[in-house]
Amino acid sequence: MKRLGLGRAIAVVVAIALGGCTNLDAVKDFANAAGGIAQYDALVVDYVAFPARQKRC
């Protein structure tokens, strides 16, 4: 039982050590793109409301 806990502890230490070596440029690019798309909120709202505006009473 103690050996399983030691294995998990080693796995956590290795994951933390390797996590510091990752390249986060792709994550930054995605965040920038998502932030740019957020400004088009009004366009999405108008697109969703379009069928209701075109509906004849």
N, C-alpha and C positions, 0 to 999 in steps of 0.2 A: 504494500500500500504506500509506503514512504517512497518507494522507487518511482511509482507513477507520479507522485507530486514533484519529485526531482526532475523527471522528464518534462513535465509541463513547465516547470520553472526554466529549464534550459531552452525549451522551445520559445518561451516568451522573450528571453534574453536575446536569442538569435534573431527573432522577428524584429525586435527593437533595433538591434545592430544593423540589420539589413535594410530596415525602413529608412534609416538616415542616408542611405546611398541611392535612393531612387531619384529619378529625374521628374520633376513635377511641371515641366513646361507644357505638356499636353493638358494637364488639369487647369493650368492658368489660361491657356488658349480657350478651353471650353467655357471657363467662367467669364472670360471677356466676351465671347460670342453670346452667351446666355444673357449677360447684362445688356448687350446691344439689342437683343430681340425684345427684351422687356419694355422698351420704349414704344413698341408697336401695339400696346394694349388696346388703344382705341380702335385700331384697325380690326383687331379680332372681334371686339364687341360689335362693331358695325357689320362685319361679315356674318356673325351669328344672327343679328337682328334683321338682315336683309329680307329673308322670306316673309317675315311678318309685315314688313313695310310694303312689299309687293302684293300681298294678299288683298283681294277685293272683298268688300263687305257685302 
